[in-house]
Amino acid sequence: DIVGLQEVQDNNGSINDGVVAADQTLQRLADAIVAAGGPRYAYTEVVPEAEADGGQPGGNIRVAYLYDASRVSLVEASGGVGDATTATEVSTDAEGRLALTLNPGRVAPNDPAFNDSRKPVAALFDFRGERVLLVNNHFASKGGSSPLFGAIQPYENGSVDQRIAQAAAVNAFVDDALAAVPEARIGLLGDFNEFGFLEPMQVLTGADESAPVVSDLLDMLDATARYSYVFEGNSQALDHFFVTPALDARANVQVAHVNAEFADQVSDHDPIVASFDLADSDTVSDGGSEGEDTVASEDNSNSGGCT
């Protein structure tokens, strides 16, 4: 129902001419999915500033969403769709339900932690009257890192301090949302460029302060399946899907190993696919597909490419 994309390039790729919108890129992706027999997806993005988010020069990569508008919808926000520099804030509507001031909108885009790095984008979706808040992430690259089992020990973890700061900003956003609606259904997904057991992800979850607010769905899997890429012979997960307790209890998850195990790859990551039963116990539908919302986190190294 919802697909979180990372590394979506602008409409003319690496041509560095000031073009920053990715509507044509996303439309081509949506059309290709239809041509392959899939659903007709709508898309949404927050257009970045030129050359402000790192990645290939001129490409202006960003995170974005595809969503099946016949199944889910974006909740209308008082401020409409966000821009590159204005942060979305958590609020509640007249009925006490979770709301955003901008939807979709960037999380803490002016925080120095996100200088020359992708900014997280929050999007609040409605699924049959139930609201789900997602935050799509692409944290700072691990460039400059050394191999886990190489000659340098302890190994170098490039840009770890920046990822710690980025994780703290996203964690604060989750804290605000849970303060507004304690039972909020929140998912943090994407390419975090970090292993779940290291400090950045411990800060993200709140485990570093012994007060975790989200848990990693990958922990539901057998240890041998918890990977989204194989790097220098090491099966590892830089991609994650963290959820609040309101989603954790109703989740099923798998990693679709369509790239990691093959020489002919279309991406340097495998997608995480999670399904959630959002129906209350007294309103569960007879048809499982009608009562479940499916969210996929897909990382793409190419301009809008998807598996």
C-alpha positions in Angstrom: 0.0 0.0 0.0 2.9 2.4 0.8 6.4 2.2 -0.6 9.2 4.3 1.0 11.9 5.2 -1.5 15.4 6.4 -0.9 18.0 7.9 -3.4 15.3 9.2 -5.8 17.1 11.5 -8.2 15.7 14.7 -9.7 14.1 14.8 -13.2 17.3 14.9 -15.2 19.6 12.9 -13.0 23.2 14.0 -12.6 22.9 17.0 -14.9 23.7 19.9 -12.6 21.5 22.7 -13.9 19.4 23.6 -10.9 16.5 21.2 -11.5 15.4 19.7 -8.2 11.9 18.3 -8.7 11.5 14.6 -9.1 7.9 14.4 -10.3 8.9 13.1 -13.7 11.2 10.5 -12.1 8.5 9.3 -9.8 5.9 9.3 -12.6 8.2 7.1 -14.7 8.6 4.7 -11.8 4.8 4.6 -11.2 4.2 4.0 -15.0 6.8 1.2 -15.0 5.1 -0.5 -12.1 1.8 -0.5 -14.0 3.5 -1.8 -17.1 4.9 -4.7 -15.0 1.4 -5.6 -13.8 1.4 -3.7 -10.5 -1.0 -1.1 -9.1 -1.3 2.5 -10.1 0.6 4.4 -7.4 0.3 8.0 -6.5 3.5 9.7 -5.2 4.5 12.4 -2.9 7.8 14.2 -2.1 9.3 17.2 -0.5 11.5 19.0 -3.0 15.0 19.7 -1.6 17.3 22.6 -2.2 19.8 22.1 -5.0 23.0 20.5 -3.9 22.1 20.5 -0.2 21.6 16.8 0.5 24.7 15.0 -0.7 24.8 12.1 -3.2 25.8 12.3 -6.8 26.4 16.0 -7.8 23.4 17.3 -9.7 21.3 14.3 -8.8 19.7 15.9 -5.7 18.7 12.6 -4.2 15.9 12.5 -1.7 13.4 10.2 0.0 9.9 9.9 -1.4 6.7 7.8 -1.1 4.5 5.9 -3.4 1.1 5.0 -2.2 -2.0 3.2 -3.5 -4.7 5.8 -3.3 -7.4 3.2 -3.5 -6.2 1.8 -0.2 -4.6 4.7 1.7 -4.7 8.5 1.6 -2.6 11.3 2.9 -4.2 13.1 5.8 -4.8 16.7 4.9 -2.6 19.2 6.8 -3.3 22.8 7.7 0.0 23.9 6.0 -0.3 21.6 3.0 2.9 19.9 1.6 6.2 21.0 3.2 9.1 22.7 1.7 12.9 22.1 1.9 13.5 24.2 5.0 10.3 24.2 7.1 10.0 21.5 9.7 6.7 19.7 10.1 5.4 19.6 13.6 3.2 17.1 15.4 -0.3 18.2 16.5 -3.7 16.7 17.1 -7.0 17.4 15.3 -10.4 18.3 16.8 -11.0 14.6 17.5 -7.7 14.1 19.3 -6.1 12.2 16.4 -2.5 12.6 15.4 -1.9 15.3 12.8 1.0 17.1 11.1 1.3 20.8 10.3 2.8 19.8 7.0 2.1 16.5 5.3 4.4 15.3 4.0 7.0 17.4 5.7 10.6 17.3 6.7 11.8 16.4 10.2 14.2 19.0 11.6 15.6 20.0 8.2 17.6 22.9 9.7 19.3 20.8 12.3 23.1 20.8 11.6 23.0 17.0 11.8 21.5 17.0 8.3 23.9 19.3 6.6 24.9 17.8 3.3 22.7 14.8 4.0 19.2 13.7 3.2 16.4 15.0 5.4 13.8 12.6 6.9 10.3 13.1 5.5 7.3 12.3 7.7 4.0 11.4 6.1 0.7 10.7 7.9 -1.5 8.2 6.1 -5.1 7.2 6.7 -6.1 3.6 6.2 -9.8 3.0 6.6 -10.0 5.6 9.4 -6.8 4.4 11.1 -3.8 6.8 11.0 -0.2 5.7 10.5 2.7 8.0 10.7 5.8 7.1 8.7 9.2 8.7 8.7 11.3 7.9 5.7 15.1 8.1 6.4 18.4 8.1 4.6 21.1 8.8 7.1 24.7 10.0 6.5 26.9 7.6 4.5 29.3 5.2 6.1 32.0 6.5 3.7 35.5 6.2 5.2 34.6 3.1 7.2 37.0 0.1 7.3 35.9 -3.5 7.0 34.4 -5.1 10.1 37.0 -7.9 10.1 39.8 -6.1 8.4 43.3 -5.2 9.5 42.2 -2.0 11.4 40.7 -2.9 14.8 38.6 -1.6 16.2 37.2 -0.8 12.7 36.5 2.7 11.6 32.8 3.7 11.4 32.7 6.7 9.1 30.4 9.6 10.0 29.1 7.9 13.1 28.9 11.1 15.1 26.6 12.6 12.4 24.3 9.6 12.4 24.1 9.8 16.2 22.9 13.4 15.9 20.5 12.5 13.1 19.1 9.7 15.2 18.6 12.0 18.2 16.6 14.4 16.0 14.3 11.6 14.8 13.9 10.2 18.3 12.8 13.6 19.5 10.2 13.8 16.8 8.8 10.4 17.9 8.8 11.5 21.5 6.7 14.5 20.4 4.2 12.3 18.6 3.8 9.9 21.5 3.4 12.8 23.9 0.5 14.0 21.7 -1.0 10.5 21.1 0.5 7.8 23.3 -0.9 5.0 21.2 0.2 6.5 17.9 1.1 4.0 15.2 4.6 5.2 14.0 7.1 3.6 11.7 10.7 4.7 11.0 12.0 3.1 7.8 14.7 3.4 5.3 18.5 3.3 4.9 20.0 4.3 8.2 23.5 3.3 7.1 24.1 1.7 10.4 24.0 -1.6 12.2 21.2 -2.0 14.8 23.5 -2.8 17.7 25.6 0.4 17.3 25.1 3.7 19.1 23.2 5.6 16.4 20.4 3.1 16.3 20.4 2.8 20.1 19.9 6.6 20.2 17.2 6.3 17.6 15.2 3.8 19.6 15.8 5.4 23.0 17.6 2.2 24.2 20.7 4.3 25.1 18.6 5.9 27.9 16.9 2.6 28.8 13.6 4.1 27.5 13.0 2.6 24.0 10.1 4.0 22.1 10.4 1.9 19.0 11.7 -1.6 18.2 13.3 -3.0 15.1 11.0 -5.3 13.1 14.1 -7.2 11.8 14.5 -8.6 15.3 11.4 -10.7 14.6 13.4 -12.6 12.0 15.7 -15.5 12.5 19.2 -14.2 12.9 20.3 -15.8 9.6 17.7 -13.7 7.8 18.5 -10.3 9.3 20.4 -8.8 6.4 19.8 -6.5 3.5 23.2 -6.6 1.8 26.4 -8.7 1.7 29.5 -6.5 1.9 33.0 -8.1 1.7 31.5 -11.4 2.7 29.6 -10.1 5.7 25.8 -10.3 5.7 24.6 -7.1 7.3 21.6 -4.8 7.7 21.9 -1.0 7.2 18.2 -0.8 6.4 15.7 -1.1 9.2 12.0 -0.7 10.0 11.4 0.6 13.6 7.9 0.7 15.0 6.1 1.9 18.1 4.3 -0.8 20.3 1.0 0.0 18.6 2.4 -1.4 15.4 4.8 -3.9 16.7 2.1 -6.3 18.1 0.4 -6.4 14.7 3.3 -6.8 12.4 4.7 -9.4 10.0 8.0 -8.6 8.3 10.4 -10.1 5.8 13.4 -9.0 3.8 13.0 -9.7 0.1 16.5 -10.9 -0.9 16.4 -9.9 -4.5 19.8 -8.2 -4.7 22.1 -9.3 -1.9 22.5 -12.8 -3.1 23.0 -12.1 -6.8 25.8 -10.8 -8.9 23.4 -9.0 -11.3 21.9 -6.4 -8.9 19.5 -3.5 -9.6 20.2 -2.0 -6.2 22.8 -2.3 -3.4 20.0 -3.0 -0.9 17.2 -5.5 -0.4 13.7 -4.1 0.4 12.0 -4.7 3.8 8.3 -5.6 3.5 6.1 -5.3 6.5 2.4 -5.9 6.9 0.2 -4.6 9.8 -3.2 -5.6 10.9 -4.7 -2.2 12.0 -8.2 -3.5 12.8 -9.3 -3.5 16.5 -10.2 -6.9 17.9 -13.9 -6.2 17.6 -13.7 -4.9 14.0 -11.4 -7.3 12.3 -12.6 -7.9 8.7 -13.3 -11.3 7.3 -10.8 -10.7 4.5 -7.2 -10.5 5.7 -6.1 -8.3 2.8 -8.9 -5.8 3.6 -7.7 -5.4 7.2 -4.0 -5.2 6.6 -1.8 -2.2 5.5 1.4 -3.1 3.8 4.4 -0.9 3.8 7.6 -1.5 1.9 10.9 0.2 2.5 12.9 0.2 -0.8 16.4 1.6 -1.2 17.4 2.6 -4.8 20.8 3.5 -6.0 19.5 4.5 -9.4 17.1 7.2 -10.5 13.8 5.9 -9.2 14.7 2.3 -9.8 12.6 -0.3 -7.9 12.2 -4.0 -7.6 
